């Protein structure tokens, strides 16, 4: 399917840009101002009452750059998942259509292959690129060339197997994003711990404010990254399951509606 890659690549690039604009806009206009206001209020309460127990706030937990990066990657991955999921859904709907338009119980002989391929060629250009029409076309052409039902069934299995491998390889970008999110969270952990250690001299003197704030950066970034990764992996597995079912159901459709009706007839 050589024409799909440029369109999908363009979609991924624009999805990344849109995800960055949305997330960064939310951080600049809402999240970081709210976090700064909450931290300032907490510091004023603590200055007035040294026994005051500081509260946690969602904006403070997600305010740092690592969390922002994780949310950008999450939206990017969700956009790609939605794109691939919609394509698989459209292909699955095609399994409910009668593409060959064969009367019930009618056997298919080698002399019928030209008419069947013509019916498949009349499909819209986008629909012809789906798995089911390609599998049917491959099976019909193989049967017309070899007059062997087993060869036709083998052609369908080989095409479905290669399609499954292709779909699996196309998930590499999403899997990379799912791997990158915890890594970004770990970077925030290292940065926060390093900044906390740089404040160790002040902690010895009794001022632990800097240490606690930087440790908060470390733990918050890891927490958000792990939560996002768990949610994202669930959707990745759901997409993979949908694609695997599409391949298996396509092979079963071909077996039930075409392969089982193929019949070799003696040449006139």
C-alpha positions in Angstrom: 0.0 0.0 0.0 2.6 2.6 -1.1 0.3 5.6 -1.1 -0.7 5.3 2.6 2.7 6.1 4.1 3.0 9.8 3.1 -0.6 10.6 4.2 -0.1 8.8 7.5 3.3 10.5 8.0 1.7 13.9 7.4 -1.0 13.1 9.8 1.5 12.1 12.5 3.5 15.3 12.0 0.4 17.5 12.2 -0.9 15.5 15.2 2.3 16.2 17.1 2.2 19.9 16.3 -1.4 20.2 17.4 -0.8 18.2 20.6 2.1 20.5 21.5 0.1 23.6 20.8 -2.9 22.4 22.9 -0.8 21.2 25.8 1.6 24.1 25.9 -1.3 26.5 25.6 -3.0 24.9 28.6 0.2 25.0 30.6 0.9 28.7 29.8 -2.6 29.9 30.4 -4.0 27.7 33.2 -1.7 25.1 34.8 1.4 27.0 35.6 -0.4 30.2 36.8 -2.7 28.1 39.0 0.3 26.2 40.4 2.2 29.3 41.1 -0.8 30.9 42.9 -1.3 27.8 45.0 2.4 27.5 46.0 2.4 31.2 46.9 -0.7 30.7 49.1 0.8 27.7 50.8 4.0 29.6 51.6 2.1 32.4 53.1 0.1 30.0 55.3 3.3 28.3 56.3 5.0 31.6 57.2 2.0 32.6 59.3 1.7 29.2 61.0 4.9 27.0 61.2 2.7 24.0 62.2 0.6 24.3 59.0 0.4 21.0 57.0 0.9 21.8 53.3 -1.8 20.5 50.9 -1.3 18.8 47.6 -2.7 20.3 44.4 -3.2 18.7 41.0 -1.8 21.7 39.1 1.4 21.5 41.2 1.8 17.8 40.5 1.7 18.4 36.7 3.3 21.8 36.4 6.9 20.8 35.4 8.3 20.4 31.9 8.6 16.6 32.1 4.9 16.2 32.8 4.1 18.6 29.9 6.2 16.5 27.6 4.4 13.3 28.8 1.0 14.9 28.0 2.2 15.9 24.5 3.4 12.4 23.8 0.1 11.0 25.2 -2.1 13.1 22.9 0.2 12.3 20.0 -0.1 8.6 20.6 -3.9 8.8 21.1 -4.2 10.6 17.7 -2.2 7.8 16.0 -4.2 5.1 17.8 -7.4 6.8 16.7 -6.2 7.0 13.1 -5.3 3.3 12.9 -8.4 2.3 14.9 -10.7 4.1 12.5 -8.9 2.4 9.5 -9.3 -1.0 11.1 -13.0 -0.3 11.8 -13.7 0.7 8.2 -12.0 -2.5 7.0 -14.0 -4.5 9.5 -17.3 -3.1 8.2 -16.4 -4.4 4.8 -16.7 -7.9 6.1 -20.5 -7.4 6.3 -20.7 -6.6 2.6 -21.2 -9.1 -0.2 -18.3 -8.1 -2.4 -18.5 -11.1 -4.8 -22.3 -11.0 -5.2 -22.5 -14.7 -5.7 -25.8 -16.6 -5.6 -26.1 -18.9 -2.7 -24.5 -22.3 -3.2 -23.1 -21.5 -6.6 -19.7 -23.1 -7.3 -16.9 -21.0 -8.7 -14.8 -22.3 -11.5 -11.7 -21.0 -13.2 -13.8 -19.5 -16.0 -15.5 -17.3 -13.4 -12.3 -15.6 -12.2 -12.4 -12.8 -14.8 -15.9 -11.7 -13.8 -15.1 -11.8 -10.1 -11.9 -9.7 -10.5 -14.0 -7.3 -12.5 -16.4 -6.9 -9.7 -13.6 -6.2 -7.3 -12.1 -3.6 -9.6 -15.4 -1.7 -9.6 -15.0 -1.0 -5.9 -13.9 2.6 -4.9 -10.2 3.2 -5.0 -9.9 3.4 -1.2 -11.9 0.2 -0.6 -9.8 -1.8 -3.1 -6.8 -1.2 -0.9 -8.4 -2.8 2.1 -7.3 -6.3 3.2 -10.5 -8.2 2.2 -10.5 -7.1 -1.5 -6.8 -7.7 -1.8 -7.1 -11.2 -0.3 -10.0 -12.1 -2.6 -8.3 -10.8 -5.6 -5.1 -12.7 -4.8 -7.0 -15.9 -4.2 -9.1 -15.6 -7.4 -6.1 -14.8 -9.6 -4.1 -17.7 -8.1 -7.0 -20.1 -8.7 -7.4 -18.9 -12.3 -3.7 -19.4 -12.9 -3.2 -22.8 -11.2 -6.8 -24.3 -11.1 -5.8 -25.5 -7.7 -8.0 -24.8 -4.6 -5.1 -25.5 -2.2 -2.9 -22.9 -3.9 -5.7 -20.4 -3.7 -6.2 -21.0 0.1 -2.4 -20.8 0.6 -2.3 -17.4 -1.2 -5.0 -16.1 1.2 -3.1 -17.3 4.3 0.2 -15.9 3.1 -1.4 -12.5 2.3 -3.1 -12.4 5.7 0.1 -13.4 7.5 2.1 -10.7 5.7 -0.7 -8.1 6.5 -0.5 -9.1 10.2 3.2 -8.6 10.2 2.8 -5.2 8.5 0.2 -4.0 11.0 2.5 -5.2 13.8 5.5 -3.3 12.5 3.4 -0.1 12.1 2.8 -0.1 15.8 6.5 0.6 16.4 6.0 4.3 16.6 3.3 4.0 19.2 5.3 1.5 21.2 8.3 3.9 21.1 6.1 6.7 22.5 4.8 4.3 25.3 8.5 3.6 26.1 9.5 7.3 25.9 6.9 8.5 28.4 8.3 6.6 31.5 11.8 7.6 30.3 10.9 11.3 30.3 9.4 10.8 33.8 12.7 9.2 34.9 14.6 12.3 33.5 12.4 14.4 35.8 13.3 12.2 38.7 17.0 12.5 38.0 16.7 16.3 37.6 14.7 16.7 40.8 17.0 14.6 42.9 20.0 16.4 41.5 18.5 19.8 42.3 17.5 18.5 45.8 21.1 17.4 46.5 22.3 20.9 45.5 20.2 22.3 48.3 21.6 19.9 50.9 23.7 22.6 52.6 20.6 24.7 53.2 18.8 21.7 54.6 21.6 21.2 57.1 21.0 24.7 58.2 17.3 23.9 58.8 15.8 25.2 55.5 14.3 22.2 53.8 12.0 24.1 51.5 14.2 23.8 48.4 14.9 20.1 49.0 11.2 19.2 49.4 10.2 21.2 46.3 12.8 19.5 44.2 11.9 16.1 45.5 8.4 16.9 44.6 9.5 17.5 41.0 11.2 14.1 41.0 8.3 12.1 42.4 5.6 13.9 40.5 7.2 13.4 37.1 7.6 9.7 37.7 4.0 9.4 39.0 2.4 11.2 36.1 4.6 9.3 33.5 3.7 5.9 34.9 0.0 6.7 35.1 0.0 7.9 31.5 2.0 4.8 30.4 -0.5 2.4 32.0 -3.5 4.1 30.3 -1.7 4.2 26.9 -0.6 0.6 27.0 -4.2 -0.4 27.5 -5.3 1.3 24.3 -2.3 -0.1 22.4 -3.3 -3.6 23.3 -6.9 -2.9 22.3 -5.8 -1.7 18.9 -3.6 -4.7 18.5 -6.4 -7.0 19.4 -8.7 -5.2 16.8 -6.1 -5.6 14.1 -5.5 -9.3 14.9 -9.2 -10.0 14.8 -9.5 -8.2 11.5 -6.8 -10.4 9.9 -8.3 -13.6 11.3 -11.8 -12.7 10.4 -10.8 -11.8 6.8 -9.1 -15.1 6.4 -12.2 -16.9 7.7 -14.5 -14.8 5.4 -12.4 -15.8 2.4 -12.6 -19.5 3.4 -16.3 -19.5 4.0 -17.4 -17.3 1.0 -14.8 -18.1 -1.7 -12.4 -21.0 -1.0 -15.2 -23.4 0.0 -17.0 -22.7 -3.3 -14.1 -23.1 -5.6 -14.5 -26.1 -7.9 -12.2 -27.2 -10.7 -14.0 -28.0 -13.8 -12.7 -29.9 -16.8 -11.5 -27.6 -19.7 -13.9 -27.6 -22.7 
